[in-house]
Amino acid sequence: MSHFRLKRCYIVFDMLATRRELLDLALRAAALPGAAEFFSAWLKAAGGHPHASGSNAPPEPPLLRNYKPKFFQPEDFEALQSFTEILIPTDDTPGAREAHCAHYIDFVLQAAAEYAPQMQTQWRDAMSALRQVGFHAATAQGRAALVEAMSKPERDPSASHPAYPAYRLIKQQNTFAFYTSRAGMIEALDYKGNSYNATFPACNHPEHHVV
């Protein structure tokens, strides 16, 4: 499954929605009831601590630990969580589990009811496709094998899989959620914010050494 461990570079694939549309959906979700509390907890998660599970890991925020899905059925939400964690697993940096990608996807999909109802339909179809190929009922090992099989068409144009559209949809929004989160942007990518160079030691033009 090494081709899923791509945390320090952006995952490139055909987008089902544009980045602008995903950002717009997130902004609309920010106006939902309970949004301030949710995003406050979500943005603080996975901040500055060891990421492997164990006694050194801090407690999960209560709101996220006790989260009740807003869009997905409970069994679909559990399957989505598992799928996102297979795509971006936890290793020496946080993964989808620490970033609570499934929580983010579920919460913002509420906002699609009026703005982009076709997106909600896509997700219902995706969950149905996962159920039909046995993802919900599979063991952890079986789920990993299914994700591997679903992803094959993106590496082999001659391959096909009935749940490939579901794989692409989940991968798209899981990636967006992860690299929008603190866990992905700061903990995994080590983003330190916008900055500028005060000195240019490699440049030998004196006029370029003045900011």
VOLUMTI-618841 format. One record per residue: residue number from 1; x, y, z of N, C-alpha, C, O in turn. Coordinates in Angstrom, 1 decimal. Atoms other than C-alpha are relative to their C-alpha. Layout:
<rs>
NUM_X_Y_Z_X_Y_Z_X_Y_Z_X_Y_Z
...
</rs>
This chain:
<rs>
1_0.8_-1.2_0.0_0.0_0.0_0.0_0.9_1.3_0.0_0.4_2.3_0.4
2_-0.9_-1.1_-0.1_3.0_2.3_-0.3_-0.4_1.2_-0.8_0.0_2.3_-0.5
3_0.3_-1.1_0.9_1.5_4.3_-3.1_-1.1_0.9_0.6_-1.4_2.0_0.1
4_0.9_-0.8_-0.7_-1.0_5.7_-0.6_0.7_0.9_1.0_0.1_1.9_1.5
5_-0.7_-0.8_-1.0_1.7_7.1_1.7_0.7_1.2_-0.7_1.9_1.2_-0.9
6_-0.5_-1.2_0.7_2.1_10.5_0.0_-0.3_1.3_0.8_-1.0_2.2_0.2
7_0.3_-1.1_-0.9_1.9_12.9_2.9_0.8_1.3_-0.3_0.2_2.4_-0.1
8_-0.8_-1.2_0.1_4.7_15.3_2.0_0.0_0.5_-1.4_0.9_1.4_-1.8
9_0.2_-0.6_1.3_3.6_16.0_-1.5_-1.5_-0.1_-0.3_-2.2_-0.9_0.3
10_1.4_0.0_0.2_0.2_16.8_-2.9_-0.4_-1.1_-0.9_0.4_-1.5_-1.9
11_0.5_1.1_0.8_-1.8_13.9_-4.4_-0.7_0.6_-1.1_-1.7_1.4_-1.0
12_0.6_-0.6_1.2_-2.7_14.7_-8.0_-0.9_-1.0_-0.6_-0.5_-2.2_-0.9
13_0.9_0.9_0.7_-5.7_13.2_-9.7_-1.1_0.9_-0.5_-1.2_2.0_-0.2
14_1.1_-0.7_0.6_-8.7_14.2_-11.7_-1.0_0.4_1.0_-1.5_-0.5_1.8
15_0.9_-0.5_-1.0_-10.9_16.4_-9.5_-1.4_-0.2_-0.5_-1.8_0.1_-1.6
16_1.4_0.1_0.2_-14.6_15.7_-9.3_-0.7_1.3_0.2_-1.7_1.6_-0.3
17_0.4_-1.3_-0.3_-15.1_19.2_-8.0_1.2_0.9_0.0_2.3_0.4_0.3
18_-1.2_-0.9_0.0_-12.9_22.3_-8.3_0.3_0.3_1.4_-0.5_0.2_2.3
19_-0.4_-0.5_-1.3_-10.9_23.6_-5.4_-0.9_1.1_0.5_-1.2_1.2_1.7
20_0.8_-1.1_-0.4_-13.0_26.7_-5.5_-1.4_-0.5_0.5_-1.9_0.1_1.5
21_1.3_0.5_-0.4_-16.2_24.7_-5.2_0.1_-0.7_1.4_-0.8_-0.5_2.2
22_-0.2_0.5_-1.3_-14.8_22.8_-2.2_0.2_1.0_1.1_-0.3_0.9_2.2
23_-0.2_-1.1_-1.0_-13.7_26.0_-0.5_-1.4_0.7_0.2_-1.7_1.1_1.3
24_1.3_-0.6_-0.1_-17.1_27.5_-1.2_-1.0_-0.8_0.9_-1.7_-0.3_1.7
25_0.8_0.9_-0.9_-18.8_24.5_0.4_0.4_0.1_1.4_-0.4_0.1_2.3
26_-0.5_-0.1_-1.3_-16.6_24.8_3.4_-0.5_1.3_0.7_-0.8_1.4_1.8
27_0.4_-1.3_-0.5_-17.5_28.5_3.8_-1.5_-0.1_0.3_-2.0_0.5_1.3
28_1.4_0.2_-0.2_-21.2_27.6_3.5_-0.2_-0.8_1.3_-1.2_-0.6_2.0
29_0.1_0.9_-1.2_-20.7_24.9_6.2_0.3_0.8_1.2_-0.3_0.5_2.3
30_-0.4_-0.8_-1.2_-19.2_27.6_8.5_-1.2_0.8_0.5_-1.2_1.3_1.6
31_1.2_-0.7_-0.4_-22.7_29.2_8.6_-1.0_-1.0_0.6_-2.1_-0.5_1.1
32_1.0_0.9_-0.5_-24.4_26.0_9.8_-0.1_0.1_1.5_0.9_0.5_2.2
33_0.1_0.1_-1.5_-25.7_25.6_13.4_1.1_-0.9_0.6_1.4_-2.0_0.1
34_-1.1_0.8_-0.6_-22.8_24.4_15.6_1.3_0.0_-0.7_2.2_-0.6_-0.3
35_-1.2_0.0_0.8_-20.2_25.2_13.0_1.2_0.6_0.8_2.3_0.1_0.7
36_-1.1_-0.6_-0.7_-18.1_27.5_15.2_0.6_-1.0_1.0_1.8_-1.1_1.1
37_-0.5_1.0_-1.0_-17.8_24.8_17.9_0.7_-1.1_-0.7_1.7_-1.6_-0.3
38_-0.6_1.1_0.8_-17.1_22.1_15.3_1.4_0.3_-0.5_2.4_-0.4_-0.3
39_-1.3_-0.4_0.6_-14.4_23.9_13.4_1.1_0.4_1.0_2.3_0.2_0.7
40_-1.0_-0.3_-1.1_-12.8_25.2_16.6_0.7_-1.3_0.5_1.9_-1.3_0.6
41_-0.6_1.3_-0.5_-12.3_21.6_17.8_0.8_-0.7_-1.1_1.8_-1.2_-0.8
42_-0.6_0.7_1.2_-11.4_20.3_14.3_1.4_0.7_-0.3_2.3_0.0_-0.5
43_-1.3_-0.7_0.3_-8.7_23.0_13.8_1.0_-0.2_1.0_2.2_0.0_0.8
44_-1.0_0.2_-1.0_-7.1_22.3_17.1_0.5_-1.4_0.2_1.5_-1.7_0.9
45_-0.4_1.4_-0.1_-6.9_18.6_16.7_1.4_-0.3_-0.6_1.8_0.4_-1.5
46_-1.4_0.5_0.5_-3.5_16.8_16.2_1.0_1.1_0.0_1.8_1.2_-0.9
47_-1.0_-1.1_0.0_-1.5_19.8_17.3_1.2_-0.2_0.9_1.0_-0.3_2.1
48_-1.3_0.0_-0.7_2.1_19.4_18.3_0.1_-1.2_1.0_0.4_-0.9_2.2
49_-0.2_1.1_-0.9_2.2_15.9_19.8_0.3_-1.3_-0.8_0.2_-1.3_-2.0
50_-0.2_1.3_0.7_3.2_12.3_19.0_-1.2_-0.5_-0.7_-2.3_-0.3_-0.1
51_1.2_0.4_0.8_0.9_10.8_16.4_-0.3_-1.5_0.0_-1.5_-1.9_-0.2
52_0.3_1.4_-0.1_1.2_7.1_16.9_-0.9_-0.2_1.2_-0.7_0.5_2.2
53_0.9_0.2_-1.2_-1.5_5.7_19.2_0.8_-0.5_1.1_1.8_-1.3_1.0
54_-0.7_0.4_-1.2_-0.4_5.1_22.7_-0.2_1.0_1.2_-1.0_1.9_1.0
55_0.2_-0.8_-1.2_-0.1_6.7_26.2_0.4_1.4_-0.2_-0.1_2.3_0.5
56_-0.4_-1.4_0.1_1.6_9.8_24.9_-0.9_0.8_-0.9_-0.8_2.0_-0.9
57_1.0_-0.7_0.8_-1.3_10.7_22.6_-0.9_0.8_0.9_-1.4_0.2_1.9
58_1.0_-0.8_-0.8_-3.5_13.5_24.0_-1.4_-0.5_-0.2_-1.7_-1.1_-1.2
59_1.4_0.5_0.2_-7.2_12.8_24.5_-0.6_0.7_-1.1_-0.3_1.9_-1.4
60_0.7_-0.6_1.2_-9.4_13.4_21.5_-1.0_1.0_0.6_-1.6_0.7_1.6
61_1.0_-1.0_-0.4_-11.6_16.5_21.8_-1.3_-0.6_0.2_-1.7_-1.4_-0.7
62_1.3_0.6_-0.2_-14.9_15.5_23.3_-1.0_0.1_-1.2_-1.7_-0.8_-1.5
63_1.0_-0.2_1.1_-16.9_17.0_20.4_0.3_-1.0_-1.1_-0.6_-1.5_-1.8
64_-0.4_1.0_1.1_-14.9_14.8_17.9_-0.2_-1.4_0.5_-0.6_-2.3_-0.3
65_0.1_1.3_-0.6_-14.8_11.8_20.2_-1.5_-0.5_0.0_-1.7_-1.7_-0.3
66_1.4_0.4_-0.2_-18.6_11.8_20.7_-0.8_0.5_-1.3_-2.0_0.6_-1.2
67_0.7_-0.6_1.1_-19.4_13.1_17.2_-1.1_-0.9_-0.6_-0.9_-2.1_-0.7
68_1.1_0.7_0.6_-22.7_12.1_15.7_-0.1_0.5_-1.5_-0.3_1.7_-1.7
69_0.0_-0.4_1.4_-22.8_12.0_11.9_-1.2_0.9_-0.4_-2.3_0.6_0.1
70_1.1_-0.9_0.4_-24.9_14.8_10.3_-0.6_-0.4_-1.3_-1.8_-0.1_-1.6
71_0.4_0.4_1.3_-25.1_13.4_6.8_-0.1_-1.5_-0.2_-1.0_-2.0_-0.7
72_-0.1_1.4_0.2_-24.0_9.8_6.8_-0.8_-0.8_1.0_-0.9_-0.3_2.2
73_0.5_0.9_-1.0_-25.7_6.9_8.4_1.2_-0.5_0.8_2.3_-0.5_0.3
74_-1.1_0.4_-0.8_-23.6_5.6_11.3_0.9_-1.1_-0.6_2.2_-1.0_-0.5
75_-0.8_1.0_0.6_-22.4_2.5_9.4_0.8_0.5_-1.2_1.9_0.0_-1.5
76_-0.7_-0.6_1.1_-21.5_4.6_6.4_1.2_0.9_0.5_2.2_0.9_-0.1
77_-1.0_-0.8_-0.6_-19.6_7.0_8.6_1.2_-0.8_0.5_2.3_-0.4_0.3
78_-1.1_0.9_-0.5_-17.6_4.2_10.2_0.8_-0.5_-1.2_2.0_-0.6_-1.1
79_-0.7_0.5_1.2_-16.8_2.8_6.7_0.9_1.2_-0.6_2.0_0.9_-1.0
80_-0.8_-1.1_0.6_-15.7_6.3_5.5_1.2_0.3_0.9_2.3_0.5_0.3
81_-1.2_-0.2_-0.8_-13.4_6.7_8.5_1.1_-1.0_-0.3_2.2_-0.6_-0.5
82_-0.9_1.1_0.4_-11.8_3.4_7.7_0.7_0.3_-1.3_1.9_0.1_-1.4
83_-0.5_-0.2_1.3_-11.4_4.3_4.1_1.0_1.1_0.0_2.1_1.0_-0.6
84_-0.9_-1.2_0.0_-9.8_7.7_4.8_1.3_-0.4_0.6_2.4_0.1_0.2
85_-1.2_0.4_-0.7_-7.3_6.1_7.2_0.8_-0.9_-0.8_2.1_-1.0_-0.6
86_-0.8_0.8_0.9_-6.3_3.6_4.6_0.8_0.8_-1.0_1.9_0.6_-1.4
87_-0.6_-0.8_1.0_-5.6_6.3_2.1_1.1_0.9_0.5_2.2_1.0_-0.1
88_-1.1_-0.8_-0.6_-3.6_8.5_4.5_0.2_-0.5_1.4_-0.4_0.0_2.4
89_-0.2_0.6_-1.3_-2.4_6.3_7.3_0.9_0.8_1.0_1.6_1.7_0.5
90_-0.9_-0.7_-1.0_-0.7_7.4_10.5_1.4_-0.7_0.0_1.4_-2.0_0.1
91_-1.4_0.6_-0.1_3.1_6.9_10.6_0.8_0.9_0.9_0.4_1.2_2.0
92_-0.8_-0.9_-0.8_5.8_9.3_11.8_-0.7_1.4_0.0_-0.3_2.3_0.7
93_0.8_-1.2_0.0_3.3_12.1_10.9_-1.4_-0.4_0.1_-1.8_-1.5_-0.2
94_1.4_0.4_-0.2_-0.4_12.3_11.5_-0.7_-0.4_-1.3_-0.2_0.0_-2.4
95_0.8_0.4_1.2_-2.9_10.8_9.1_-1.4_0.5_0.0_-1.7_1.4_0.8
96_1.5_-0.4_0.0_-6.6_11.0_8.3_-0.7_-0.1_1.3_-1.6_0.6_1.6
97_0.6_0.2_-1.3_-7.4_9.7_11.7_0.2_1.2_0.9_-0.8_1.7_1.5
98_-0.3_-1.2_-0.8_-5.7_12.6_13.5_-0.6_1.2_-0.5_-1.0_2.1_0.2
99_0.6_-1.2_0.6_-7.0_15.1_11.0_-1.5_0.0_0.0_-2.2_1.0_-0.3
100_1.5_0.1_-0.1_-10.6_13.8_11.5_-0.6_0.3_-1.4_-1.5_1.1_-1.4
101_0.5_-0.3_1.4_-11.1_13.9_7.7_-1.4_-0.4_-0.2_-2.2_0.3_-0.8
102_1.4_0.5_0.1_-14.3_11.8_7.9_-1.0_1.0_0.7_-2.1_1.2_0.2
103_0.8_-0.9_-0.7_-15.7_14.2_10.4_-0.2_1.3_-0.8_-1.4_1.8_-0.9
104_0.0_-1.2_0.8_-14.9_17.2_8.2_-0.9_-0.2_-1.2_-1.8_0.6_-1.5
105_0.8_0.3_1.2_-16.4_15.6_5.1_-1.5_-0.1_0.4_-2.4_0.5_-0.3
106_1.4_0.2_-0.4_-19.6_14.6_7.0_-0.6_1.4_0.3_-1.7_1.7_-0.1
107_0.5_-1.3_-0.4_-20.0_18.1_8.5_-0.3_0.9_-1.1_-1.4_1.5_-1.2
108_0.2_-0.9_1.1_-19.6_20.1_5.3_-1.0_-0.5_-1.0_-1.6_0.4_-1.7
109_1.0_0.5_0.9_-21.8_17.8_3.3_-1.4_0.5_0.3_-2.3_0.5_-0.5
110_1.3_-0.6_-0.3_-24.8_19.3_5.2_-0.3_1.2_-0.9_-1.4_1.4_-1.3
111_0.2_-1.2_0.8_-24.2_22.5_3.3_-0.3_-0.2_-1.4_-0.7_0.7_-2.1
112_0.2_0.3_1.4_-24.5_20.8_0.0_-1.5_-0.2_-0.4_-1.8_-0.3_-1.5
113_1.4_0.3_0.2_-28.2_20.2_0.4_-0.7_1.0_-1.0_-1.4_0.6_-1.9
114_0.5_-1.0_0.8_-29.1_23.5_-1.2_1.0_0.5_-1.1_0.6_0.8_-2.2
115_-1.0_-0.6_0.9_-25.8_24.6_-2.8_0.4_-1.0_-1.1_0.5_-0.6_-2.2
116_-0.5_1.0_1.0_-24.8_21.3_-4.5_-0.7_-1.3_0.3_0.0_-2.2_0.8
117_0.6_1.2_-0.4_-27.4_18.6_-4.0_0.5_-1.2_-0.8_0.5_-2.3_-0.3
118_-0.6_1.1_0.7_-25.7_16.5_-6.7_1.1_-0.6_0.7_1.5_-1.8_0.5
119_-1.1_0.5_-0.8_-22.8_16.2_-4.4_-0.4_-1.0_1.1_0.2_-2.0_1.3
120_0.5_0.9_-1.0_-24.9_14.6_-1.7_-0.4_-1.3_-0.7_-0.3_-2.4_-0.2
121_0.4_1.2_0.8_-26.3_12.2_-4.4_1.3_-0.8_-0.3_1.2_-2.1_-0.2
122_-1.2_0.7_0.3_-22.7_11.3_-5.4_0.5_-0.8_1.2_0.9_-1.9_1.1
123_-0.4_0.6_-1.2_-21.9_10.5_-1.8_-0.9_-1.2_0.4_-0.4_-2.2_0.9
124_0.8_1.1_-0.3_-24.9_8.3_-1.3_0.2_-1.1_-1.0_0.2_-2.3_-0.6
125_-0.3_1.0_1.0_-24.1_6.5_-4.5_1.4_-0.7_0.3_1.5_-1.9_0.2
126_-1.3_0.5_-0.4_-20.5_6.1_-3.3_-0.1_-1.0_1.1_0.5_-2.1_1.1
127_0.2_0.9_-1.2_-21.6_4.5_0.0_-0.7_-1.3_-0.5_-0.4_-2.4_0.0
128_0.7_1.2_0.5_-23.9_2.2_-1.9_0.9_-0.9_-0.8_0.9_-2.1_-0.6
129_-1.0_0.8_0.8_-21.1_1.1_-4.2_1.0_-0.7_1.0_1.3_-1.9_0.7
130_-0.9_0.7_-1.0_-18.8_0.4_-1.2_-0.7_-1.2_0.7_-0.1_-2.2_0.9
131_0.8_1.1_-0.6_-21.6_-1.7_0.4_-0.1_-1.2_-1.0_0.0_-2.3_-0.5
132_0.2_1.0_1.0_-22.1_-3.6_-2.8_1.2_-0.9_-0.2_1.1_-2.0_-0.5
133_-1.2_0.8_0.2_-18.5_-4.6_-3.1_0.5_-0.6_1.3_1.6_-1.3_1.3
134_-0.3_0.6_-1.2_-18.4_-5.7_0.5_0.9_0.7_1.0_1.4_0.1_1.9
135_-0.9_-0.8_-0.9_-16.4_-2.9_2.1_-0.5_0.1_1.4_0.3_-0.1_2.3
136_0.6_-0.1_-1.3_-18.7_-2.4_5.0_0.2_-1.2_0.9_0.5_-1.1_2.1
137_-0.1_1.2_-0.7_-18.6_-6.0_6.0_1.4_-0.6_0.1_1.6_-1.6_0.9
138_-1.4_0.6_0.0_-14.9_-6.7_5.4_0.8_0.3_1.3_0.5_1.2_2.0
139_-0.9_-0.2_-1.1_-12.2_-7.0_8.0_1.0_1.1_-0.4_0.9_1.6_-1.5
140_-1.0_-1.0_0.3_-9.4_-4.4_8.2_0.9_-0.3_-1.1_1.1_0.5_-2.0
141_-0.9_0.4_1.1_-7.2_-6.4_6.0_-0.8_-0.1_-1.3_-0.3_0.3_-2.4
142_0.8_0.0_1.2_-10.0_-7.0_3.5_-0.3_1.3_-0.5_-0.4_1.5_-1.7
143_0.2_-1.4_0.5_-10.8_-3.3_3.4_1.2_0.6_-0.7_1.0_1.2_-1.7
144_-1.2_-0.5_0.6_-7.2_-2.5_2.6_0.1_-0.6_-1.4_0.5_0.1_-2.3
145_-0.2_0.7_1.3_-7.2_-5.1_-0.2_-1.1_0.6_-1.0_-0.8_0.7_-2.2
146_1.0_-0.6_0.9_-10.5_-3.6_-1.6_0.4_1.4_-0.5_0.2_1.7_-1.7
147_-0.4_-1.3_0.4_-9.1_-0.1_-1.6_1.1_-0.1_-1.1_1.2_0.7_-2.0
148_-1.1_0.3_0.9_-6.0_-1.4_-3.4_-0.6_-0.4_-1.4_-0.2_0.1_-2.4
149_0.7_0.4_1.2_-8.3_-3.0_-6.0_-0.7_1.1_-0.7_-0.7_1.3_-1.9
150_0.8_-1.2_0.5_-10.5_0.1_-6.4_1.0_1.0_-0.7_0.6_1.6_-1.6
151_-0.9_-1.1_0.5_-7.4_2.3_-7.0_0.7_-0.5_-1.3_1.4_0.4_-1.9
152_-0.9_0.5_1.1_-5.9_0.1_-9.8_-0.3_0.8_-1.3_0.7_1.0_-2.0
153_0.2_-0.8_1.2_-7.6_2.0_-12.7_0.8_1.3_-0.1_1.1_1.7_-1.3
154_-0.8_-1.3_0.2_-5.7_5.2_-11.9_1.5_-0.3_-0.3_2.2_0.6_-0.7
155_-1.4_0.3_0.3_-2.4_3.3_-12.3_0.0_-0.9_-1.3_1.1_-0.9_-2.0
156_0.0_0.9_1.2_-3.5_0.9_-15.1_-1.3_0.4_-0.8_-2.4_-0.1_-0.4
157_1.1_-0.4_0.8_-5.8_2.4_-17.8_-0.9_-1.1_-0.5_-2.1_-0.9_-0.8
158_0.8_1.1_0.5_-6.9_-1.0_-18.9_-0.8_-0.7_1.1_-1.6_-1.6_0.8
159_0.7_0.6_-1.1_-8.2_-1.9_-15.5_-1.3_0.7_0.3_-1.5_1.8_-0.1
160_1.3_-0.6_-0.4_-11.7_-1.3_-14.1_-0.5_-0.6_1.3_0.0_-1.6_1.7
161_0.6_0.5_-1.2_-13.6_-1.6_-10.9_-1.3_0.7_0.2_-1.4_2.0_0.0
162_1.3_-0.7_-0.1_-17.3_-0.9_-10.1_0.0_1.1_1.1_-0.8_2.0_1.0
163_-0.1_-1.0_-1.1_-16.3_1.2_-7.0_1.0_1.0_-0.3_1.4_1.8_0.6
164_-1.1_-1.0_0.2_-13.6_3.2_-8.7_-0.5_1.5_0.1_0.2_2.3_0.7
165_0.5_-1.4_-0.2_-15.8_6.4_-8.9_-0.1_0.3_1.5_0.1_1.5_1.9
166_0.1_-0.2_-1.5_-16.4_6.0_-5.1_1.4_0.3_0.5_1.6_1.2_1.4
167_-1.4_-0.2_-0.4_-12.7_5.7_-4.6_0.5_1.4_-0.3_1.1_2.0_0.5
168_-0.4_-1.3_0.5_-12.0_8.8_-6.6_-0.6_1.1_0.8_0.0_2.1_1.2
169_0.7_-1.0_-0.8_-14.6_10.8_-4.7_0.5_0.1_1.4_0.8_1.2_1.9
170_-0.5_0.0_-1.4_-13.4_9.8_-1.3_1.4_0.5_0.0_1.8_1.3_0.9
171_-1.4_-0.5_0.0_-9.8_10.4_-2.2_0.1_1.5_-0.2_0.9_2.1_0.4
172_0.0_-1.4_0.3_-10.5_13.8_-3.6_-0.3_0.8_1.3_0.4_1.7_1.7
173_0.4_-0.8_-1.2_-12.3_15.1_-0.5_0.8_-0.3_1.2_0.9_0.5_2.1
174_-0.9_0.4_-1.1_-10.1_13.2_1.9_1.3_0.8_-0.1_1.8_1.3_0.9
175_-1.2_-0.8_0.2_-7.1_14.9_0.4_-0.2_1.5_0.4_0.6_2.1_1.0
176_0.3_-1.4_-0.3_-8.7_18.3_0.6_-0.2_0.2_1.5_0.4_1.2_2.0
177_0.2_-0.2_-1.5_-9.8_17.8_4.2_1.4_-0.1_0.7_1.6_0.7_1.6
178_-1.3_0.2_-0.7_-6.3_16.5_5.2_0.9_1.2_-0.1_1.5_1.7_0.9
179_-0.9_-1.1_0.2_-4.3_19.3_3.7_-0.6_1.4_0.3_0.0_2.4_0.2
180_0.6_-1.2_-0.5_-6.8_21.9_5.0_0.2_0.0_1.5_0.1_1.1_2.2
181_-0.1_0.1_-1.5_-6.4_20.6_8.6_1.4_0.4_0.5_2.4_0.5_-0.2
182_-1.3_-0.3_-0.7_-3.7_21.5_11.1_0.9_-1.2_-0.1_2.1_-1.1_-0.4
183_-0.8_1.2_0.0_-2.6_17.9_11.1_0.8_-0.2_-1.4_1.9_-0.5_-1.4
184_-0.6_0.1_1.3_-1.9_17.9_7.3_0.8_1.2_-0.4_2.0_1.0_-0.9
185_-0.7_-1.2_0.4_-0.8_21.5_6.7_1.2_0.3_0.9_2.3_0.6_0.3
186_-1.0_-0.4_-0.9_1.3_22.1_9.8_0.8_-1.2_0.5_2.1_-1.2_0.4
187_-0.8_1.1_-0.6_2.2_18.7_11.3_0.6_-0.9_-1.1_1.8_-1.3_-0.9
188_-0.6_0.9_1.0_2.7_16.7_8.1_0.9_0.8_-1.0_2.0_0.4_-1.3
189_-0.8_-0.7_1.0_3.9_19.4_5.6_0.9_1.0_0.7_1.8_1.6_0.0
190_-0.9_-1.0_-0.7_5.6_21.6_8.3_-0.1_1.4_-0.5_0.8_2.1_-0.6
191_0.2_-1.3_0.5_4.0_24.7_6.9_0.1_1.0_1.1_-0.4_0.8_2.2
192_-0.3_-1.0_-1.0_5.2_27.8_8.8_-0.6_1.3_-0.3_-0.3_2.3_0.4
193_0.6_-1.3_0.4_3.1_30.5_7.1_0.8_0.7_-1.0_1.9_0.3_-1.3
194_-0.7_-0.8_1.0_4.0_33.0_4.5_1.1_0.8_0.6_0.9_1.3_1.7
195_-1.2_-0.7_-0.5_7.4_34.6_4.9_0.7_0.6_-1.2_0.4_0.3_-2.3
196_-0.9_-0.5_1.0_10.0_36.5_3.0_1.4_0.0_0.4_1.7_-0.1_1.6
197_-1.5_0.0_-0.4_13.8_36.5_2.9_0.5_1.4_0.3_0.3_2.3_-0.5
198_-0.6_-1.3_-0.4_15.5_39.3_4.7_1.4_0.2_-0.6_1.9_1.3_-0.7
199_-1.3_0.0_0.6_18.9_38.3_3.3_0.0_-1.0_-1.2_-0.8_-1.9_-1.2
200_-0.1_0.8_1.2_20.0_36.7_0.0_1.5_-0.4_-0.1_2.1_0.1_-1.0
201_-1.4_0.3_0.0_23.4_35.1_0.8_0.5_-0.7_-1.3_1.7_-0.6_-1.6
202_-0.5_0.7_1.2_23.5_33.1_-2.5_0.1_1.0_-1.1_0.7_0.6_-2.2
203_0.0_-1.0_1.1_23.1_36.3_-4.6_1.2_0.9_0.2_1.5_1.4_1.3
204_-1.2_-0.9_0.0_26.2_38.3_-5.5_-0.2_1.3_-0.6_0.7_2.0_-0.9
205_0.3_-1.4_0.5_24.4_41.4_-6.7_-0.3_0.9_1.2_-1.4_0.6_1.9
206_0.2_-0.9_-1.1_24.7_44.1_-4.0_-1.4_0.6_0.1_-2.1_0.8_1.1
207_1.3_-0.7_0.1_21.5_45.8_-5.2_-1.1_-0.9_0.4_-2.2_-0.4_0.8
208_1.1_0.9_-0.4_19.5_42.7_-4.4_0.1_-0.4_1.4_-0.8_-1.1_1.9
209_-0.1_0.3_-1.4_20.6_42.6_-0.8_-0.7_1.0_0.9_-0.6_0.9_2.1
210_0.7_-1.0_-0.7_18.4_45.5_0.1_-1.5_-0.4_-0.1_-2.0_-0.6_-1.2
211_1.4_0.3_0.0_14.8_44.6_1.2_-0.8_1.2_-0.1_-2.1_1.1_-0.2
</rs>
